Amino acid sequence: MSKYTCNLGTTAHNLALGDLRARAVKDYLVSKGVSGDRLRTVSFGETKPKHDNSRRATRQLNRRVALVAEPQP
């Protein structure tokens, strides 16, 4: 699961914020019965925007979590 942020704040702050949010999503999924061993979190902070960061509406779209399913061995 990857977490992204908009470009407001410092790079270090956004990486830490992304990590905090990704871990919150992981904790929620674990509380619902998903094995924590199957989940990995990564914070990209503001480094991989999907939308333009120059406007408020599109900055909000960059504050997201991406869940990626990986094949089981």
PDB file of N, CA, C, O and CB in Angstrom:
ATOM      1  N   MET A   1       0.858  -1.151   0.000  1.00  0.00           N
ATOM      2  CA  MET A   1       0.000   0.000   0.000  1.00  0.00           C
ATOM      3  C   MET A   1       0.905   1.213   0.000  1.00  0.00           C
ATOM      4  O   MET A   1       1.814   1.318   0.823  1.00  0.00           O
ATOM      5  CB  MET A   1      -0.977  -0.002   1.213  1.00  0.00           C
ATOM      6  N   SER A   2       0.664   2.107  -0.898  1.00  0.00           N
ATOM      7  CA  SER A   2       1.482   3.298  -1.035  1.00  0.00           C
ATOM      8  C   SER A   2       0.661   4.521  -0.640  1.00  0.00           C
ATOM      9  O   SER A   2      -0.536   4.601  -0.915  1.00  0.00           O
ATOM     10  CB  SER A   2       2.019   3.436  -2.479  1.00  0.00           C
ATOM     11  N   LYS A   3       1.313   5.448  -0.006  1.00  0.00           N
ATOM     12  CA  LYS A   3       0.643   6.670   0.423  1.00  0.00           C
ATOM     13  C   LYS A   3       1.312   7.853  -0.225  1.00  0.00           C
ATOM     14  O   LYS A   3       2.537   7.920  -0.320  1.00  0.00           O
ATOM     15  CB  LYS A   3       0.657   6.810   1.957  1.00  0.00           C
ATOM     16  N   TYR A   4       0.497   8.785  -0.670  1.00  0.00           N
ATOM     17  CA  TYR A   4       0.967   9.984  -1.341  1.00  0.00           C
ATOM     18  C   TYR A   4       0.378  11.215  -0.648  1.00  0.00           C
ATOM     19  O   TYR A   4      -0.669  11.142  -0.006  1.00  0.00           O
ATOM     20  CB  TYR A   4       0.587   9.960  -2.845  1.00  0.00           C
ATOM     21  N   THR A   5       1.065  12.334  -0.790  1.00  0.00           N
ATOM     22  CA  THR A   5       0.565  13.590  -0.244  1.00  0.00           C
ATOM     23  C   THR A   5       0.625  14.656  -1.332  1.00  0.00           C
ATOM     24  O   THR A   5       1.160  14.422  -2.416  1.00  0.00           O
ATOM     25  CB  THR A   5       1.384  14.024   1.008  1.00  0.00           C
ATOM     26  N   CYS A   6       0.073  15.826  -1.033  1.00  0.00           N
ATOM     27  CA  CYS A   6       0.222  16.958  -1.945  1.00  0.00           C
ATOM     28  C   CYS A   6       1.560  17.638  -1.646  1.00  0.00           C
ATOM     29  O   CYS A   6       2.356  17.111  -0.870  1.00  0.00           O
ATOM     30  CB  CYS A   6      -0.975  17.970  -1.801  1.00  0.00           C
ATOM     31  N   ASN A   7       1.813  18.783  -2.241  1.00  0.00           N
ATOM     32  CA  ASN A   7       3.105  19.433  -2.081  1.00  0.00           C
ATOM     33  C   ASN A   7       3.138  20.486  -0.985  1.00  0.00           C
ATOM     34  O   ASN A   7       4.131  21.205  -0.873  1.00  0.00           O
ATOM     35  CB  ASN A   7       3.505  20.054  -3.363  1.00  0.00           C
ATOM     36  N   LEU A   8       2.102  20.605  -0.180  1.00  0.00           N
ATOM     37  CA  LEU A   8       2.125  21.552   0.933  1.00  0.00           C
ATOM     38  C   LEU A   8       2.994  20.993   2.051  1.00  0.00           C
ATOM     39  O   LEU A   8       2.874  19.816   2.393  1.00  0.00           O
ATOM     40  CB  LEU A   8       0.688  21.842   1.448  1.00  0.00           C
ATOM     41  N   GLY A   9       3.856  21.804   2.619  1.00  0.00           N
ATOM     42  CA  GLY A   9       4.752  21.353   3.679  1.00  0.00           C
ATOM     43  C   GLY A   9       6.096  20.922   3.118  1.00  0.00           C
ATOM     44  O   GLY A   9       6.295  20.901   1.904  1.00  0.00           O
ATOM     45  N   THR A  10       7.005  20.583   4.000  1.00  0.00           N
ATOM     46  CA  THR A  10       8.344  20.177   3.570  1.00  0.00           C
ATOM     47  C   THR A  10       8.331  18.739   3.071  1.00  0.00           C
ATOM     48  O   THR A  10       7.415  17.970   3.364  1.00  0.00           O
ATOM     49  CB  THR A  10       9.353  20.331   4.720  1.00  0.00           C
ATOM     50  N   THR A  11       9.355  18.397   2.318  1.00  0.00           N
ATOM     51  CA  THR A  11       9.473  17.024   1.813  1.00  0.00           C
ATOM     52  C   THR A  11       9.518  16.033   2.966  1.00  0.00           C
ATOM     53  O   THR A  11       8.840  15.005   2.926  1.00  0.00           O
ATOM     54  CB  THR A  11      10.730  16.874   0.936  1.00  0.00           C
ATOM     55  N   ALA A  12      10.313  16.331   4.000  1.00  0.00           N
ATOM     56  CA  ALA A  12      10.420  15.434   5.158  1.00  0.00           C
ATOM     57  C   ALA A  12       9.071  15.277   5.856  1.00  0.00           C
ATOM     58  O   ALA A  12       8.692  14.170   6.238  1.00  0.00           O
ATOM     59  CB  ALA A  12      11.469  15.962   6.155  1.00  0.00           C
ATOM     60  N   HIS A  13       8.355  16.375   6.020  1.00  0.00           N
ATOM     61  CA  HIS A  13       7.036  16.318   6.664  1.00  0.00           C
ATOM     62  C   HIS A  13       6.077  15.454   5.849  1.00  0.00           C
ATOM     63  O   HIS A  13       5.346  14.636   6.408  1.00  0.00           O
ATOM     64  CB  HIS A  13       6.454  17.738   6.838  1.00  0.00           C
ATOM     65  N   ASN A  14       6.079  15.637   4.532  1.00  0.00           N
ATOM     66  CA  ASN A  14       5.160  14.874   3.689  1.00  0.00           C
ATOM     67  C   ASN A  14       5.493  13.382   3.666  1.00  0.00           C
ATOM     68  O   ASN A  14       4.586  12.551   3.614  1.00  0.00           O
ATOM     69  CB  ASN A  14       5.180  15.423   2.276  1.00  0.00           C
ATOM     70  N   LEU A  15       6.778  13.032   3.705  1.00  0.00           N
ATOM     71  CA  LEU A  15       7.136  11.614   3.784  1.00  0.00           C
ATOM     72  C   LEU A  15       6.661  11.008   5.099  1.00  0.00           C
ATOM     73  O   LEU A  15       6.124   9.900   5.125  1.00  0.00           O
ATOM     74  CB  LEU A  15       8.656  11.433   3.637  1.00  0.00           C
ATOM     75  N   ALA A  16       6.862  11.745   6.194  1.00  0.00           N
ATOM     76  CA  ALA A  16       6.416  11.256   7.504  1.00  0.00           C
ATOM     77  C   ALA A  16       4.893  11.174   7.562  1.00  0.00           C
ATOM     78  O   ALA A  16       4.344  10.211   8.096  1.00  0.00           O
ATOM     79  CB  ALA A  16       6.940  12.171   8.631  1.00  0.00           C
ATOM     80  N   LEU A  17       4.214  12.169   7.021  1.00  0.00           N
ATOM     81  CA  LEU A  17       2.750  12.172   7.004  1.00  0.00           C
ATOM     82  C   LEU A  17       2.221  11.005   6.176  1.00  0.00           C
ATOM     83  O   LEU A  17       1.275  10.328   6.577  1.00  0.00           O
ATOM     84  CB  LEU A  17       2.218  13.505   6.446  1.00  0.00           C
ATOM     85  N   GLY A  18       2.838  10.776   5.021  1.00  0.00           N
ATOM     86  CA  GLY A  18       2.439   9.647   4.180  1.00  0.00           C
ATOM     87  C   GLY A  18       2.620   8.325   4.899  1.00  0.00           C
ATOM     88  O   GLY A  18       1.766   7.442   4.811  1.00  0.00           O
ATOM     89  N   ASP A  19       3.737   8.184   5.616  1.00  0.00           N
ATOM     90  CA  ASP A  19       3.992   6.955   6.372  1.00  0.00           C
ATOM     91  C   ASP A  19       2.955   6.768   7.470  1.00  0.00           C
ATOM     92  O   ASP A  19       2.449   5.664   7.670  1.00  0.00           O
ATOM     93  CB  ASP A  19       5.401   6.978   6.977  1.00  0.00           C
ATOM     94  N   LEU A  20       2.644   7.835   8.176  1.00  0.00           N
ATOM     95  CA  LEU A  20       1.643   7.775   9.244  1.00  0.00           C
ATOM     96  C   LEU A  20       0.280   7.357   8.694  1.00  0.00           C
ATOM     97  O   LEU A  20      -0.401   6.515   9.278  1.00  0.00           O
ATOM     98  CB  LEU A  20       1.533   9.136   9.953  1.00  0.00           C
ATOM     99  N   ARG A  21      -0.105   7.943   7.585  1.00  0.00           N
ATOM    100  CA  ARG A  21      -1.413   7.607   6.987  1.00  0.00           C
ATOM    101  C   ARG A  21      -1.438   6.178   6.450  1.00  0.00           C
ATOM    102  O   ARG A  21      -2.439   5.475   6.592  1.00  0.00           O
ATOM    103  CB  ARG A  21      -1.751   8.590   5.852  1.00  0.00           C
ATOM    104  N   ALA A  22      -0.341   5.751   5.838  1.00  0.00           N
ATOM    105  CA  ALA A  22      -0.289   4.381   5.315  1.00  0.00           C
ATOM    106  C   ALA A  22      -0.378   3.371   6.455  1.00  0.00           C
ATOM    107  O   ALA A  22      -1.070   2.360   6.340  1.00  0.00           O
ATOM    108  CB  ALA A  22       1.005   4.155   4.503  1.00  0.00           C
ATOM    109  N   ARG A  23       0.320   3.645   7.550  1.00  0.00           N
ATOM    110  CA  ARG A  23       0.242   2.732   8.697  1.00  0.00           C
ATOM    111  C   ARG A  23      -1.156   2.717   9.302  1.00  0.00           C
ATOM    112  O   ARG A  23      -1.598   1.683   9.803  1.00  0.00           O
ATOM    113  CB  ARG A  23       1.267   3.128   9.765  1.00  0.00           C
ATOM    114  N   ALA A  24      -1.856   3.844   9.264  1.00  0.00           N
ATOM    115  CA  ALA A  24      -3.233   3.890   9.774  1.00  0.00           C
ATOM    116  C   ALA A  24      -4.143   2.995   8.937  1.00  0.00           C
ATOM    117  O   ALA A  24      -4.996   2.292   9.479  1.00  0.00           O
ATOM    118  CB  ALA A  24      -3.766   5.341   9.774  1.00  0.00           C
ATOM    119  N   VAL A  25      -3.963   3.020   7.626  1.00  0.00           N
ATOM    120  CA  VAL A  25      -4.761   2.150   6.751  1.00  0.00           C
ATOM    121  C   VAL A  25      -4.412   0.692   7.010  1.00  0.00           C
ATOM    122  O   VAL A  25      -5.304  -0.154   7.070  1.00  0.00           O
ATOM    123  CB  VAL A  25      -4.528   2.501   5.260  1.00  0.00           C
ATOM    124  N   LYS A  26      -3.136   0.390   7.163  1.00  0.00           N
ATOM    125  CA  LYS A  26      -2.708  -0.983   7.454  1.00  0.00           C
ATOM    126  C   LYS A  26      -3.321  -1.451   8.777  1.00  0.00           C
ATOM    127  O   LYS A  26      -3.863  -2.553   8.856  1.00  0.00           O
ATOM    128  CB  LYS A  26      -1.154  -1.077   7.512  1.00  0.00           C
ATOM    129  N   ASP A  27      -3.236  -0.620   9.803  1.00  0.00           N
ATOM    130  CA  ASP A  27      -3.807  -0.981  11.104  1.00  0.00           C
ATOM    131  C   ASP A  27      -5.304  -1.251  10.996  1.00  0.00           C
ATOM    132  O   ASP A  27      -5.815  -2.175  11.629  1.00  0.00           O
ATOM    133  CB  ASP A  27      -3.550   0.132  12.125  1.00  0.00           C
ATOM    134  N   TYR A  28      -6.007  -0.453  10.202  1.00  0.00           N
ATOM    135  CA  TYR A  28      -7.440  -0.670  10.016  1.00  0.00           C
ATOM    136  C   TYR A  28      -7.695  -2.015   9.352  1.00  0.00           C
ATOM    137  O   TYR A  28      -8.559  -2.775   9.790  1.00  0.00           O
ATOM    138  CB  TYR A  28      -8.055   0.462   9.179  1.00  0.00           C
ATOM    139  N   LEU A  29      -6.943  -2.310   8.294  1.00  0.00           N
ATOM    140  CA  LEU A  29      -7.146  -3.591   7.596  1.00  0.00           C
ATOM    141  C   LEU A  29      -6.821  -4.773   8.503  1.00  0.00           C
ATOM    142  O   LEU A  29      -7.512  -5.791   8.469  1.00  0.00           O
ATOM    143  CB  LEU A  29      -6.279  -3.654   6.327  1.00  0.00           C
ATOM    144  N   VAL A  30      -5.781  -4.643   9.306  1.00  0.00           N
ATOM    145  CA  VAL A  30      -5.440  -5.709  10.258  1.00  0.00           C
ATOM    146  C   VAL A  30      -6.571  -5.876  11.272  1.00  0.00           C
ATOM    147  O   VAL A  30      -6.898  -7.001  11.651  1.00  0.00           O
ATOM    148  CB  VAL A  30      -4.097  -5.395  10.987  1.00  0.00           C
ATOM    149  N   SER A  31      -7.172  -4.767  11.716  1.00  0.00           N
ATOM    150  CA  SER A  31      -8.277  -4.855  12.688  1.00  0.00           C
ATOM    151  C   SER A  31      -9.501  -5.545  12.088  1.00  0.00           C
ATOM    152  O   SER A  31     -10.356  -6.044  12.820  1.00  0.00           O
ATOM    153  CB  SER A  31      -8.665  -3.455  13.182  1.00  0.00           C
ATOM    154  N   LYS A  32      -9.584  -5.573  10.753  1.00  0.00           N
ATOM    155  CA  LYS A  32     -10.691  -6.230  10.068  1.00  0.00           C
ATOM    156  C   LYS A  32     -10.359  -7.656   9.654  1.00  0.00           C
ATOM    157  O   LYS A  32     -11.146  -8.308   8.968  1.00  0.00           O
ATOM    158  CB  LYS A  32     -11.087  -5.432   8.856  1.00  0.00           C
ATOM    159  N   GLY A  33      -9.180  -8.144  10.077  1.00  0.00           N
ATOM    160  CA  GLY A  33      -8.857  -9.547   9.857  1.00  0.00           C
ATOM    161  C   GLY A  33      -7.815  -9.844   8.796  1.00  0.00           C
ATOM    162  O   GLY A  33      -7.470 -11.009   8.599  1.00  0.00           O
ATOM    163  N   VAL A  34      -7.300  -8.840   8.106  1.00  0.00           N
ATOM    164  CA  VAL A  34      -6.254  -9.068   7.112  1.00  0.00           C
ATOM    165  C   VAL A  34      -4.934  -9.284   7.849  1.00  0.00           C
ATOM    166  O   VAL A  34      -4.601  -8.532   8.765  1.00  0.00           O
ATOM    167  CB  VAL A  34      -6.151  -7.867   6.105  1.00  0.00           C
ATOM    168  N   SER A  35      -4.193 -10.301   7.453  1.00  0.00           N
ATOM    169  CA  SER A  35      -2.924 -10.586   8.096  1.00  0.00           C
ATOM    170  C   SER A  35      -1.918  -9.466   7.812  1.00  0.00           C
ATOM    171  O   SER A  35      -1.701  -9.096   6.658  1.00  0.00           O
ATOM    172  CB  SER A  35      -2.374 -11.940   7.620  1.00  0.00           C
ATOM    173  N   GLY A  36      -1.312  -8.935   8.865  1.00  0.00           N
ATOM    174  CA  GLY A  36      -0.324  -7.881   8.722  1.00  0.00           C
ATOM    175  C   GLY A  36       0.883  -8.309   7.906  1.00  0.00           C
ATOM    176  O   GLY A  36       1.559  -7.474   7.306  1.00  0.00           O
ATOM    177  N   ASP A  37       1.159  -9.622   7.881  1.00  0.00           N
ATOM    178  CA  ASP A  37       2.281 -10.134   7.096  1.00  0.00           C
ATOM    179  C   ASP A  37       2.056  -9.973   5.594  1.00  0.00           C
ATOM    180  O   ASP A  37       3.006 -10.016   4.813  1.00  0.00           O
ATOM    181  CB  ASP A  37       2.518 -11.599   7.425  1.00  0.00           C
ATOM    182  N   ARG A  38       0.810  -9.789   5.197  1.00  0.00           N
ATOM    183  CA  ARG A  38       0.484  -9.640   3.773  1.00  0.00           C
ATOM    184  C   ARG A  38       0.499  -8.186   3.326  1.00  0.00           C
ATOM    185  O   ARG A  38       0.292  -7.897   2.147  1.00  0.00           O
ATOM    186  CB  ARG A  38      -0.877 -10.243   3.484  1.00  0.00           C
ATOM    187  N   LEU A  39       0.742  -7.270   4.258  1.00  0.00           N
ATOM    188  CA  LEU A  39       0.667  -5.849   3.941  1.00  0.00           C
ATOM    189  C   LEU A  39       2.027  -5.180   4.104  1.00  0.00           C
ATOM    190  O   LEU A  39       2.766  -5.450   5.051  1.00  0.00           O
ATOM    191  CB  LEU A  39      -0.369  -5.159   4.828  1.00  0.00           C
ATOM    192  N   ARG A  40       2.334  -4.309   3.163  1.00  0.00           N
ATOM    193  CA  ARG A  40       3.576  -3.546   3.208  1.00  0.00           C
ATOM    194  C   ARG A  40       3.204  -2.093   2.940  1.00  0.00           C
ATOM    195  O   ARG A  40       2.405  -1.813   2.047  1.00  0.00           O
ATOM    196  CB  ARG A  40       4.640  -4.081   2.162  1.00  0.00           C
ATOM    197  N   THR A  41       3.769  -1.182   3.695  1.00  0.00           N
ATOM    198  CA  THR A  41       3.471   0.233   3.489  1.00  0.00           C
ATOM    199  C   THR A  41       4.692   0.953   2.933  1.00  0.00           C
ATOM    200  O   THR A  41       5.833   0.649   3.282  1.00  0.00           O
ATOM    201  CB  THR A  41       3.013   0.890   4.803  1.00  0.00           C
ATOM    202  N   VAL A  42       4.419   1.914   2.062  1.00  0.00           N
ATOM    203  CA  VAL A  42       5.456   2.748   1.464  1.00  0.00           C
ATOM    204  C   VAL A  42       4.903   4.160   1.374  1.00  0.00           C
ATOM    205  O   VAL A  42       3.768   4.357   0.942  1.00  0.00           O
ATOM    206  CB  VAL A  42       5.897   2.212   0.051  1.00  0.00           C
ATOM    207  N   SER A  43       5.692   5.138   1.776  1.00  0.00           N
ATOM    208  CA  SER A  43       5.291   6.532   1.617  1.00  0.00           C
ATOM    209  C   SER A  43       6.126   7.165   0.517  1.00  0.00           C
ATOM    210  O   SER A  43       7.356   7.135   0.559  1.00  0.00           O
ATOM    211  CB  SER A  43       5.446   7.315   2.947  1.00  0.00           C
ATOM    212  N   PHE A  44       5.448   7.738  -0.464  1.00  0.00           N
ATOM    213  CA  PHE A  44       6.130   8.479  -1.514  1.00  0.00           C
ATOM    214  C   PHE A  44       6.022   9.979  -1.279  1.00  0.00           C
ATOM    215  O   PHE A  44       6.591  10.771  -2.030  1.00  0.00           O
ATOM    216  CB  PHE A  44       5.557   8.116  -2.879  1.00  0.00           C
ATOM    217  N   GLY A  45       5.288  10.370  -0.230  1.00  0.00           N
ATOM    218  CA  GLY A  45       5.141  11.795   0.053  1.00  0.00           C
ATOM    219  C   GLY A  45       4.621  12.538  -1.158  1.00  0.00           C
ATOM    220  O   GLY A  45       3.633  12.137  -1.773  1.00  0.00           O
ATOM    221  N   GLU A  46       5.296  13.625  -1.496  1.00  0.00           N
ATOM    222  CA  GLU A  46       4.868  14.463  -2.619  1.00  0.00           C
ATOM    223  C   GLU A  46       5.598  14.126  -3.914  1.00  0.00           C
ATOM    224  O   GLU A  46       5.422  14.828  -4.910  1.00  0.00           O
ATOM    225  CB  GLU A  46       5.083  15.921  -2.284  1.00  0.00           C
ATOM    226  N   THR A  47       6.414  13.068  -3.930  1.00  0.00           N
ATOM    227  CA  THR A  47       7.313  12.814  -5.055  1.00  0.00           C
ATOM    228  C   THR A  47       6.646  12.265  -6.311  1.00  0.00           C
ATOM    229  O   THR A  47       7.233  12.340  -7.390  1.00  0.00           O
ATOM    230  CB  THR A  47       8.358  11.873  -4.630  1.00  0.00           C
ATOM    231  N   LYS A  48       5.461  11.725  -6.206  1.00  0.00           N
ATOM    232  CA  LYS A  48       4.805  11.140  -7.377  1.00  0.00           C
ATOM    233  C   LYS A  48       3.368  11.652  -7.500  1.00  0.00           C
ATOM    234  O   LYS A  48       2.421  10.881  -7.345  1.00  0.00           O
ATOM    235  CB  LYS A  48       4.817   9.598  -7.290  1.00  0.00           C
ATOM    236  N   PRO A  49       3.205  12.942  -7.776  1.00  0.00           N
ATOM    237  CA  PRO A  49       1.840  13.457  -7.888  1.00  0.00           C
ATOM    238  C   PRO A  49       1.133  12.870  -9.106  1.00  0.00           C
ATOM    239  O   PRO A  49       1.730  12.681 -10.165  1.00  0.00           O
ATOM    240  CB  PRO A  49       1.850  14.988  -7.973  1.00  0.00           C
ATOM    241  N   LYS A  50      -0.131  12.594  -8.929  1.00  0.00           N
ATOM    242  CA  LYS A  50      -0.956  12.100 -10.027  1.00  0.00           C
ATOM    243  C   LYS A  50      -1.696  13.264 -10.692  1.00  0.00           C
ATOM    244  O   LYS A  50      -2.110  13.177 -11.848  1.00  0.00           O
ATOM    245  CB  LYS A  50      -1.960  11.036  -9.518  1.00  0.00           C
ATOM    246  N   HIS A  51      -1.849  14.346  -9.941  1.00  0.00           N
ATOM    247  CA  HIS A  51      -2.590  15.518 -10.411  1.00  0.00           C
ATOM    248  C   HIS A  51      -1.753  16.777 -10.175  1.00  0.00           C
ATOM    249  O   HIS A  51      -0.779  16.755  -9.423  1.00  0.00           O
ATOM    250  CB  HIS A  51      -3.970  15.630  -9.692  1.00  0.00           C
ATOM    251  N   ASP A  52      -2.139  17.853 -10.813  1.00  0.00           N
ATOM    252  CA  ASP A  52      -1.465  19.141 -10.688  1.00  0.00           C
ATOM    253  C   ASP A  52      -1.581  19.652  -9.253  1.00  0.00           C
ATOM    254  O   ASP A  52      -2.674  19.664  -8.686  1.00  0.00           O
ATOM    255  CB  ASP A  52      -2.059  20.169 -11.682  1.00  0.00           C
ATOM    256  N   ASN A  53      -0.471  20.070  -8.670  1.00  0.00           N
ATOM    257  CA  ASN A  53      -0.477  20.573  -7.290  1.00  0.00           C
ATOM    258  C   ASN A  53      -0.696  22.078  -7.200  1.00  0.00           C
ATOM    259  O   ASN A  53      -0.597  22.636  -6.108  1.00  0.00           O
ATOM    260  CB  ASN A  53       0.820  20.220  -6.614  1.00  0.00           C
ATOM    261  N   SER A  54      -0.989  22.752  -8.304  1.00  0.00           N
ATOM    262  CA  SER A  54      -1.111  24.209  -8.261  1.00  0.00           C
ATOM    263  C   SER A  54      -2.485  24.693  -7.805  1.00  0.00           C
ATOM    264  O   SER A  54      -2.654  25.872  -7.495  1.00  0.00           O
ATOM    265  CB  SER A  54      -0.813  24.777  -9.616  1.00  0.00           C
ATOM    266  N   ARG A  55      -3.461  23.799  -7.761  1.00  0.00           N
ATOM    267  CA  ARG A  55      -4.813  24.186  -7.344  1.00  0.00           C
ATOM    268  C   ARG A  55      -5.271  23.328  -6.172  1.00  0.00           C
ATOM    269  O   ARG A  55      -4.894  22.162  -6.056  1.00  0.00           O
ATOM    270  CB  ARG A  55      -5.806  24.058  -8.519  1.00  0.00           C
ATOM    271  N   ARG A  56      -6.079  23.915  -5.317  1.00  0.00           N
ATOM    272  CA  ARG A  56      -6.562  23.222  -4.123  1.00  0.00           C
ATOM    273  C   ARG A  56      -7.294  21.927  -4.471  1.00  0.00           C
ATOM    274  O   ARG A  56      -7.047  20.889  -3.857  1.00  0.00           O
ATOM    275  CB  ARG A  56      -7.481  24.134  -3.326  1.00  0.00           C
ATOM    276  N   ALA A  57      -8.182  21.985  -5.441  1.00  0.00           N
ATOM    277  CA  ALA A  57      -9.003  20.819  -5.795  1.00  0.00           C
ATOM    278  C   ALA A  57      -8.144  19.651  -6.267  1.00  0.00           C
ATOM    279  O   ALA A  57      -8.431  18.500  -5.937  1.00  0.00           O
ATOM    280  CB  ALA A  57     -10.013  21.190  -6.883  1.00  0.00           C
ATOM    281  N   THR A  58      -7.108  19.930  -7.024  1.00  0.00           N
ATOM    282  CA  THR A  58      -6.270  18.834  -7.521  1.00  0.00           C
ATOM    283  C   THR A  58      -5.239  18.389  -6.494  1.00  0.00           C
ATOM    284  O   THR A  58      -4.820  17.232  -6.503  1.00  0.00           O
ATOM    285  CB  THR A  58      -5.567  19.252  -8.801  1.00  0.00           C
ATOM    286  N   ARG A  59      -4.821  19.299  -5.603  1.00  0.00           N
ATOM    287  CA  ARG A  59      -3.940  18.881  -4.498  1.00  0.00           C
ATOM    288  C   ARG A  59      -4.635  17.829  -3.642  1.00  0.00           C
ATOM    289  O   ARG A  59      -4.009  16.866  -3.199  1.00  0.00           O
ATOM    290  CB  ARG A  59      -3.532  20.099  -3.624  1.00  0.00           C
ATOM    291  N   GLN A  60      -5.933  18.018  -3.413  1.00  0.00           N
ATOM    292  CA  GLN A  60      -6.695  17.056  -2.608  1.00  0.00           C
ATOM    293  C   GLN A  60      -6.663  15.667  -3.232  1.00  0.00           C
ATOM    294  O   GLN A  60      -6.657  14.664  -2.518  1.00  0.00           O
ATOM    295  CB  GLN A  60      -8.148  17.524  -2.449  1.00  0.00           C
ATOM    296  N   LEU A  61      -6.644  15.603  -4.555  1.00  0.00           N
ATOM    297  CA  LEU A  61      -6.612  14.316  -5.239  1.00  0.00           C
ATOM    298  C   LEU A  61      -5.270  13.604  -5.061  1.00  0.00           C
ATOM    299  O   LEU A  61      -5.193  12.383  -5.194  1.00  0.00           O
ATOM    300  CB  LEU A  61      -6.902  14.507  -6.718  1.00  0.00           C
ATOM    301  N   ASN A  62      -4.220  14.358  -4.762  1.00  0.00           N
ATOM    302  CA  ASN A  62      -2.908  13.755  -4.540  1.00  0.00           C
ATOM    303  C   ASN A  62      -2.763  13.167  -3.141  1.00  0.00           C
ATOM    304  O   ASN A  62      -1.797  12.454  -2.870  1.00  0.00           O
ATOM    305  CB  ASN A  62      -1.825  14.781  -4.773  1.00  0.00           C
ATOM    306  N   ARG A  63      -3.691  13.451  -2.267  1.00  0.00           N
ATOM    307  CA  ARG A  63      -3.667  12.877  -0.910  1.00  0.00           C
ATOM    308  C   ARG A  63      -4.415  11.558  -0.965  1.00  0.00           C
ATOM    309  O   ARG A  63      -5.626  11.502  -0.756  1.00  0.00           O
ATOM    310  CB  ARG A  63      -4.309  13.854   0.161  1.00  0.00           C
ATOM    311  N   ARG A  64      -3.672  10.501  -1.251  1.00  0.00           N
ATOM    312  CA  ARG A  64      -4.334   9.220  -1.529  1.00  0.00           C
ATOM    313  C   ARG A  64      -3.487   8.050  -1.047  1.00  0.00           C
ATOM    314  O   ARG A  64      -2.289   8.181  -0.793  1.00  0.00           O
ATOM    315  CB  ARG A  64      -4.619   9.076  -3.029  1.00  0.00           C
ATOM    316  N   VAL A  65      -4.145   6.909  -0.932  1.00  0.00           N
ATOM    317  CA  VAL A  65      -3.492   5.636  -0.636  1.00  0.00           C
ATOM    318  C   VAL A  65      -3.775   4.716  -1.809  1.00  0.00           C
ATOM    319  O   VAL A  65      -4.907   4.635  -2.286  1.00  0.00           O
ATOM    320  CB  VAL A  65      -3.998   5.014   0.727  1.00  0.00           C
ATOM    321  N   ALA A  66      -2.759   4.031  -2.267  1.00  0.00           N
ATOM    322  CA  ALA A  66      -2.930   3.068  -3.360  1.00  0.00           C
ATOM    323  C   ALA A  66      -2.698   1.667  -2.812  1.00  0.00           C
ATOM    324  O   ALA A  66      -1.654   1.387  -2.224  1.00  0.00           O
ATOM    325  CB  ALA A  66      -1.952   3.372  -4.548  1.00  0.00           C
ATOM    326  N   LEU A  67      -3.667   0.798  -3.005  1.00  0.00           N
ATOM    327  CA  LEU A  67      -3.545  -0.597  -2.603  1.00  0.00           C
ATOM    328  C   LEU A  67      -3.182  -1.404  -3.832  1.00  0.00           C
ATOM    329  O   LEU A  67      -3.876  -1.349  -4.848  1.00  0.00           O
ATOM    330  CB  LEU A  67      -4.860  -1.126  -1.948  1.00  0.00           C
ATOM    331  N   VAL A  68      -2.103  -2.147  -3.741  1.00  0.00           N
ATOM    332  CA  VAL A  68      -1.629  -2.960  -4.869  1.00  0.00           C
ATOM    333  C   VAL A  68      -1.598  -4.403  -4.434  1.00  0.00           C
ATOM    334  O   VAL A  68      -0.916  -4.752  -3.470  1.00  0.00           O
ATOM    335  CB  VAL A  68      -0.222  -2.500  -5.360  1.00  0.00           C
ATOM    336  N   ALA A  69      -2.329  -5.243  -5.137  1.00  0.00           N
ATOM    337  CA  ALA A  69      -2.353  -6.662  -4.818  1.00  0.00           C
ATOM    338  C   ALA A  69      -1.131  -7.332  -5.438  1.00  0.00           C
ATOM    339  O   ALA A  69      -0.852  -7.158  -6.624  1.00  0.00           O
ATOM    340  CB  ALA A  69      -3.664  -7.324  -5.321  1.00  0.00           C
ATOM    341  N   GLU A  70      -0.417  -8.088  -4.638  1.00  0.00           N
ATOM    342  CA  GLU A  70       0.729  -8.844  -5.126  1.00  0.00           C
ATOM    343  C   GLU A  70       0.363 -10.319  -5.111  1.00  0.00           C
ATOM    344  O   GLU A  70      -0.335 -10.775  -4.205  1.00  0.00           O
ATOM    345  CB  GLU A  70       2.002  -8.570  -4.265  1.00  0.00           C
ATOM    346  N   PRO A  71       0.822 -11.061  -6.094  1.00  0.00           N
ATOM    347  CA  PRO A  71       0.488 -12.496  -6.124  1.00  0.00           C
ATOM    348  C   PRO A  71       1.054 -13.215  -4.905  1.00  0.00           C
ATOM    349  O   PRO A  71       2.148 -12.906  -4.432  1.00  0.00           O
ATOM    350  CB  PRO A  71       1.027 -13.151  -7.414  1.00  0.00           C
ATOM    351  N   GLN A  72       0.297 -14.162  -4.415  1.00  0.00           N
ATOM    352  CA  GLN A  72       0.773 -14.964  -3.290  1.00  0.00           C
ATOM    353  C   GLN A  72       1.729 -16.039  -3.816  1.00  0.00           C
ATOM    354  O   GLN A  72       1.539 -16.574  -4.908  1.00  0.00           O
ATOM    355  CB  GLN A  72      -0.425 -15.610  -2.516  1.00  0.00           C
ATOM    356  N   PRO A  73       2.745 -16.341  -3.030  1.00  0.00           N
ATOM    357  CA  PRO A  73       3.705 -17.376  -3.482  1.00  0.00           C
ATOM    358  C   PRO A  73       3.086 -18.755  -3.541  1.00  0.00           C
ATOM    359  O   PRO A  73       3.761 -19.720  -3.899  1.00  0.00           O
ATOM    360  CB  PRO A  73       4.914 -17.414  -2.563  1.00  0.00           C
TER     361      PRO A  73
END
